Amino acid sequence: MVVYSGVQPGSSPPDPSPGSCLRRKMFLLGIVISTILPFWTNNWGPFEIIGKQVQTVVETVEDVAEFVEKVADGVEKVAEDVADDLPEGGKLKDVVIYVEKVAETAAKNARLVEEFIDKVEEVERQVKSLIDPNPIDQANGTNL
């Protein structure tokens, strides 16, 4: 089997595309919105619905980040094992080492995303406790 790639083994991964900065900003905006919207009162019903949808997206992003981390860790381990069995200086070994580095970077970035989401959720919990230290259960009118 022959595989052709525009990336040479041993070179660094390509720089992020110009659109990735916009995607990061939109991701951060979504997290900020998901943090602020839940604090609005019932008069803001439509915004609460949007807040719940944003929260669902954040949870999905977190699930995807966990999955990417697991896959990248597995790829990194397999690539490391394969690279150990290949002869030094071969092109195939260079490609496997490159794949290992890319997987390592992906796993690191996935962990960073998970940590960031965890910090945002912790701040959200702290702000909720400051705004309403004794939350009331709407169903039966008792403190939670």
C-alpha positions in Angstrom: 0.0 0.0 0.0 1.3 3.4 -0.9 0.3 6.6 0.9 1.2 10.1 -0.2 1.2 13.1 2.1 2.1 16.7 1.7 3.7 16.6 5.1 7.3 15.4 5.4 8.2 13.1 8.3 10.1 14.9 11.1 8.5 18.3 10.3 6.4 20.0 12.8 2.6 19.9 12.5 1.1 22.6 10.3 0.1 25.9 11.9 -3.5 26.3 12.8 -5.7 27.7 10.2 -6.8 31.4 10.5 -10.3 30.1 11.2 -9.2 28.2 14.3 -8.9 31.5 16.2 -12.5 32.4 15.4 -13.6 28.9 16.5 -11.8 29.3 19.8 -13.5 32.7 20.4 -16.9 31.2 19.6 -16.2 28.3 21.9 -15.2 30.7 24.7 -18.3 32.8 24.0 -20.5 29.7 24.3 -19.0 28.9 27.7 -19.5 32.5 28.9 -23.1 32.4 27.7 -23.7 29.1 29.4 -22.3 30.5 32.6 -24.3 33.7 32.6 -27.7 32.6 31.2 -28.7 30.2 34.1 -28.6 33.1 36.6 -31.4 35.1 34.9 -34.8 35.0 36.4 -37.9 33.3 35.0 -38.8 36.5 33.0 -36.0 35.5 30.7 -37.5 32.1 29.8 -36.3 32.1 26.2 -32.8 32.8 27.3 -32.9 30.0 29.8 -33.8 27.6 27.0 -30.7 28.9 25.0 -28.6 28.5 28.2 -29.7 24.9 28.5 -28.9 24.3 24.9 -25.4 25.9 25.3 -24.9 23.7 28.4 -25.8 20.7 26.3 -23.2 21.7 23.7 -20.6 22.3 26.5 -21.3 18.8 27.8 -20.9 17.3 24.3 -17.6 19.1 23.8 -16.4 17.7 27.1 -17.4 14.2 26.0 -15.6 14.6 22.7 -12.5 15.9 24.4 -12.5 12.9 26.7 -12.9 10.6 23.7 -10.1 12.3 21.8 -7.8 12.1 24.8 -8.4 8.3 25.1 -7.9 7.7 21.4 -4.8 9.9 21.2 -3.3 8.1 24.3 -3.9 4.8 22.6 -2.4 5.9 19.3 0.6 7.3 21.1 1.2 4.1 22.9 0.9 1.9 19.8 3.1 4.3 17.8 5.7 4.2 20.5 5.7 0.4 20.6 5.9 0.2 16.8 8.7 2.8 16.7 10.7 0.7 19.1 10.6 -2.3 16.8 11.6 -0.4 13.6 15.2 0.1 12.5 16.9 3.4 13.2 17.0 6.0 10.4 14.2 4.5 8.4 11.5 6.6 6.8 8.7 4.5 8.3 10.1 5.0 11.8 10.2 8.8 11.2 6.5 8.7 10.2 5.6 6.6 13.2 7.5 9.0 15.5 5.7 11.9 13.8 2.3 10.2 14.4 3.3 9.7 18.0 4.0 13.4 18.5 0.8 14.4 16.8 -1.2 12.1 19.1 0.7 13.4 22.1 -0.2 17.0 21.1 -3.9 16.0 20.6 -4.1 14.3 24.0 -2.5 17.3 25.7 -4.9 19.7 24.0 -7.9 17.5 24.9 -6.8 17.5 28.6 -6.5 21.3 28.4 -10.0 21.6 27.1 -11.3 19.3 29.9 -9.5 21.3 32.5 -10.8 24.6 31.1 -14.4 23.3 31.1 -14.0 22.0 34.7 -12.8 25.4 35.8 -15.7 27.2 34.1 -18.1 24.8 35.8 -16.5 25.4 39.2 -16.8 29.2 38.7 -20.4 28.7 37.7 -21.1 26.8 40.9 -19.4 29.4 43.0 -21.3 32.3 41.4 -24.6 30.4 41.9 -23.8 29.9 45.6 -23.0 33.6 45.9 -26.2 34.7 44.2 -28.5 32.3 45.9 -26.9 30.7 49.0 -30.2 28.9 49.8 -31.6 27.7 46.5 -35.3 26.8 46.7 -36.8 23.7 45.0 -39.5 25.1 42.7 -41.5 21.9 42.9 -42.2 21.8 46.7 -41.0 25.2 47.9 -38.2 23.8 50.2 -34.6 24.7 50.4 -32.2 22.4 48.6 
